[in-house]
Amino acid sequence: MSAAPAETTETAVAPARLHRAVRAVLWSVVVAAVGYLGLSLWAGWREVVAAVVQVGPWVLLGLLALSLANYLLRFVRWGRYLTLLDAPVPWRVNLDAYFAGFALTTSPGKLGETLRSVLLKPHGVPPAASLAAFFAERASDLLSILVLAAIGLWSYAPARPVVGFALAFVAVALLLVQWTALIAAVDRWALARAGQGARWAKLLSQLCEIVLHFRRCFSLPALSMGLGLGVVAWLAEGVGFWWLLAALGHPLDLSTAVFVYAFAMLIGGLSFLPGGLGSSEAVMIALLSLHGLPEASAVTATLICRLATLWFAVALGALFMLRVRK
């Protein structure tokens, strides 16, 4: 008899969170639109519009197709992580939840994508498993971006300390999560204090559970799978960026274009700004200008790239979110 109120409360929480998610999406779109309009005016809106026309619809469709390939490869990886964590779900249910999370990609650190945990819980996926899969995704993405950014380190020395720091951070984090004795000790310590009513201790114990799930995603076979799919997924968008520059009449060699794209994504991620907004764009424009692109072309390439990657994901996420709400 007591289970019914809890079920009703849980059912009510998901729509409320979805409603807040929709508002967050709308605000992020408004803020980005204002920022991109300002960039266009700064670079000369006539030049920007002319460059967009020059690119043409077929190239734009090709960029969207490469971005979609990125999302689908990452979805395959996400499904593999859930299977490794003994929490598989039917692919259609999983696809809806995964893509709906993209609506909140513009949240700091993409933490809004943990909406997937809310959507998958009614299908038997424990929050600890879905959250562990989320953090495994973030770690795999960071490693994949670092691999691609390393391609151009020989040509851009200032990037080396940043890439080195990020690589060291990931390496230390992955080593720590393999230290099961330490995690177990922290968990026992937290549980003892949770019994005394300390709420923070209960949260710390739950975090230990997530970490224990997370480490299962980084055995050697799982690491190879996650990194392999991640590198191919992000390379697809890097190739799209290279194609875009050629269509604008300012081609760079493939390795340089991929480096510019990957390093801009890396800085955006490390900035912890919502979706890397502002930081990724600034780095991309600066690096393109450094490689000889006129200001208007650098701004145009950056705007089109971000619309075809980040904002295409947000748009797809919003559509899937509406589908899930229904």
ZAMARGU-4260 file (C-alpha; in steps of 0.2 Angstrom, whole numbers, plus 5000, padded with zeros to 4 digits):
<rodrens>
0) 5000/5000/5000 | 5014/5012/5004 | 5022/5010/4986 | 5008/5020/4977 | 5012/5037/4984
5) 5031/5035/4981 | 5027/5030/4963 | 5016/5044/4961 | 5029/5056/4967 | 5042/5049/4956
10) 5030/5050/4941 | 5027/5069/4945 | 5046/5073/4946 | 5051/5068/4929 | 5038/5080/4920
15) 5044/5094/4932 | 5062/5091/4927 | 5058/5090/4909 | 5048/5107/4910 | 5064/5115/4918
20) 5075/5107/4905 | 5064/5115/4891 | 5066/5132/4899 | 5085/5129/4900 | 5086/5125/4882
25) 5076/5141/4877 | 5087/5152/4887 | 5103/5144/4880 | 5096/5147/4862 | 5092/5165/4866
30) 5110/5168/4874 | 5119/5160/4859 | 5108/5169/4846 | 5113/5186/4854 | 5131/5181/4855
35) 5132/5175/4837 | 5123/5190/4831 | 5136/5201/4840 | 5150/5191/4831 | 5142/5193/4814
40) 5140/5212/4816 | 5158/5213/4823 | 5165/5203/4808 | 5154/5212/4795 | 5137/5204/4793
45) 5137/5206/4774 | 5153/5196/4772 | 5146/5183/4784 | 5130/5181/4774 | 5140/5181/4758
50) 5151/5167/4765 | 5136/5156/4770 | 5129/5158/4753 | 5145/5153/4745 | 5146/5137/4756
55) 5129/5131/4748 | 5116/5119/4754 | 5125/5102/4749 | 5140/5106/4760 | 5129/5111/4775
60) 5119/5095/4773 | 5135/5085/4772 | 5141/5094/4789 | 5125/5089/4797 | 5127/5071/4791
65) 5144/5070/4798 | 5138/5077/4815 | 5124/5064/4815 | 5137/5051/4812 | 5146/5058/4828
70) 5130/5057/4838 | 5126/5039/4833 | 5143/5032/4836 | 5143/5040/4853 | 5126/5032/4856
75) 5133/5015/4851 | 5146/5018/4864 | 5133/5023/4877 | 5124/5007/4874 | 5139/4997/4877
80) 5143/5006/4893 | 5125/5002/4900 | 5127/4984/4895 | 5144/4983/4904 | 5135/4990/4919
85) 5122/4976/4918 | 5109/4989/4914 | 5104/4986/4895 | 5088/4993/4889 | 5079/4991/4872
90) 5088/5002/4859 | 5073/5013/4854 | 5070/5017/4873 | 5088/5021/4875 | 5089/5031/4858
95) 5075/5042/4865 | 5083/5045/4881 | 5101/5047/4874 | 5096/5060/4861 | 5084/5069/4873
100) 5099/5072/4884 | 5107/5082/4870 | 5094/5096/4873 | 5104/5101/4888 | 5122/5099/4880
105) 5124/5118/4883 | 5124/5115/4902 | 5140/5117/4912 | 5151/5102/4909 | 5136/5095/4899
110) 5129/5090/4917 | 5111/5093/4910 | 5113/5077/4900 | 5111/5067/4916 | 5092/5070/4912
115) 5095/5053/4904 | 5095/5045/4921 | 5078/5052/4925 | 5071/5045/4908 | 5079/5028/4910
120) 5075/5024/4928 | 5057/5019/4924 | 5065/5006/4913 | 5075/4998/4926 | 5091/5007/4924
125) 5098/5012/4942 | 5104/5030/4943 | 5121/5024/4948 | 5123/5015/4932 | 5117/5028/4920
130) 5127/5042/4930 | 5143/5031/4928 | 5140/5029/4910 | 5138/5048/4908 | 5155/5051/4917
135) 5163/5037/4906 | 5157/5046/4891 | 5164/5062/4897 | 5181/5054/4900 | 5181/5045/4884
140) 5177/5061/4874 | 5190/5070/4883 | 5203/5057/4879 | 5197/5056/4861 | 5199/5075/4859
145) 5216/5074/4866 | 5221/5061/4854 | 5215/5072/4839 | 5222/5088/4847 | 5239/5079/4848
150) 5240/5079/4829 | 5244/5097/4828 | 5255/5100/4844 | 5271/5100/4833 | 5264/5116/4824
155) 5257/5125/4839 | 5268/5125/4854 | 5257/5135/4865 | 5244/5120/4865 | 5256/5108/4872
160) 5255/5113/4891 | 5236/5113/4890 | 5235/5096/4881 | 5248/5089/4893 | 5239/5095/4909
165) 5222/5088/4902 | 5231/5071/4899 | 5239/5071/4916 | 5222/5075/4924 | 5213/5061/4915
170) 5227/5049/4919 | 5227/5053/4938 | 5208/5052/4938 | 5208/5035/4930 | 5221/5028/4941
175) 5212/5034/4957 | 5196/5026/4952 | 5205/5009/4950 | 5210/5010/4969 | 5196/5000/4976
180) 5203/4999/4993 | 5203/5018/4995 | 5185/5019/4988 | 5179/5006/5000 | 5187/5015/5014
185) 5179/5031/5010 | 5162/5022/5008 | 5163/5014/5025 | 5168/5031/5033 | 5153/5040/5024
190) 5141/5026/5029 | 5146/5028/5047 | 5142/5046/5046 | 5126/5044/5036 | 5119/5033/5050
195) 5121/5049/5061 | 5110/5059/5049 | 5124/5068/5039 | 5116/5071/5022 | 5132/5075/5014
200) 5139/5058/5020 | 5125/5049/5011 | 5129/5058/4995 | 5147/5054/4996 | 5142/5035/4998
205) 5132/5037/4983 | 5146/5044/4974 | 5157/5030/4979 | 5144/5018/4971 | 5145/5028/4955
210) 5164/5027/4955 | 5164/5008/4957 | 5152/5007/4942 | 5162/5019/4932 | 5178/5009/4934
215) 5170/4995/4925 | 5170/5005/4910 | 5188/5007/4909 | 5195/4989/4909 | 5207/4988/4894
220) 5194/4981/4882 | 5181/4994/4887 | 5194/5008/4886 | 5199/5002/4869 | 5181/5002/4863
225) 5176/5019/4871 | 5192/5027/4864 | 5191/5020/4847 | 5172/5025/4844 | 5176/5042/4852
230) 5191/5046/4840 | 5181/5041/4825 | 5166/5050/4831 | 5175/5067/4834 | 5186/5064/4818
235) 5170/5065/4808 | 5166/5082/4814 | 5184/5087/4812 | 5183/5081/4794 | 5167/5091/4792
240) 5177/5107/4798 | 5190/5104/4785 | 5177/5102/4772 | 5169/5118/4777 | 5185/5128/4776
245) 5188/5122/4758 | 5170/5127/4753 | 5174/5144/4760 | 5189/5145/4749 | 5202/5145/4763
250) 5208/5126/4763 | 5219/5120/4777 | 5227/5103/4777 | 5217/5090/4786 | 5228/5088/4801
255) 5228/5106/4804 | 5210/5108/4802 | 5207/5093/4814 | 5219/5101/4827 | 5210/5118/4826
260) 5193/5109/4829 | 5199/5097/4843 | 5209/5111/4852 | 5194/5123/4852 | 5183/5109/4859
265) 5196/5105/4872 | 5197/5122/4878 | 5178/5124/4878 | 5176/5108/4889 | 5190/5113/4901
270) 5182/5131/4903 | 5166/5122/4910 | 5156/5135/4902 | 5139/5130/4896 | 5143/5120/4880
275) 5160/5129/4879 | 5150/5144/4873 | 5162/5159/4870 | 5178/5149/4874 | 5177/5137/4859
280) 5172/5151/4847 | 5186/5162/4853 | 5199/5149/4851 | 5193/5143/4834 | 5193/5161/4827
285) 5210/5165/4834 | 5218/5149/4827 | 5210/5152/4810 | 5216/5170/4810 | 5233/5163/4814
290) 5233/5152/4799 | 5229/5166/4787 | 5210/5167/4786 | 5202/5184/4785 | 5192/5189/4800
295) 5175/5188/4792 | 5179/5170/4785 | 5186/5164/4802 | 5170/5170/4811 | 5159/5162/4797
300) 5168/5146/4798 | 5166/5146/4817 | 5148/5150/4817 | 5143/5137/4804 | 5154/5124/4813
305) 5145/5127/4829 | 5128/5127/4822 | 5131/5111/4813 | 5138/5102/4828 | 5133/5109/4845
310) 5117/5117/4840 | 5111/5103/4828 | 5113/5092/4843 | 5103/5104/4854 | 5089/5105/4841
315) 5088/5086/4839 | 5088/5084/4858 | 5073/5096/4859 | 5064/5086/4846 | 5067/5070/4856
320) 5062/5079/4872 | 5046/5083/4865 | 5043/5065/4860 | 5048/5059/4877 | 5036/5071/4885
325) 5021/5065/4875
</rodrens>
